[in-house]
C-alpha cells in the first residue's frame, strides 16, 4: 500500500475546491441570468420611492408564475433600446381615471400610500401630482404604468399601454448603496 504524502493530499483538496467553486459559479450565473437581474436607477421618475444611482434586484421569474399586480414596481422595455422602471397602476380590464389628483380604478378611489411624501411636497408648492386623465380602459394583456414622481415621469400617459411581454420583471429590493438597503414597496 502506497502512502499519500501531504503535497498530494493538498493538491486533491485544492482541485476539489476549484471544482466546487466552478460549479457554484456556473449555478449562480444560471440563476442570475434566468431568474434575477440588476439595474441601476437613472433619473428621478420614481422618487421618492427610488433614487437615481440606487441599484435594484429584479425578479425575472415572478411573471411567468403570476401576472403583474397593481402597485408592483417593474422594469419594462419602453423602446427597443431603453428600459424604464415604473409602477403598475392598472391591469388588463381595469378602467382608470384621475380626477382632482385622485386615482379611480373601476369607479373606486385608490389610496396611493406610496405617494404620500410626493403629495405633501406638491401641496406645499401649491401643485398637484396628477392632472385629470381618462377614463380609459386597459386592454387585456396590457398594463398602465406611471412613475411615482408624476410631474417628472414619461409613462403610459406618454408612451401608451405596456404589453405584458415587455415587462422584464418585478423590482424586489434596493441593494446599493448599502445604507439604502430595503425592500421596494
Protein Blocks (a to p, Z undefined) as FASTA:
>chain_A
ZZddfklmmmmmmmmmmmmmmmmmmmmmmmmmmmgccdddedjklpckbcghiacdddfk
lmmmbccdehiacdddfblmbccddddfbdghiacddeehiaceehiacddfklmmmmmm
mmmnopafbdcedjddddehiacdddfklmlcccfklnopadfklpnbdcfbdcbdfklg
ccdZZ
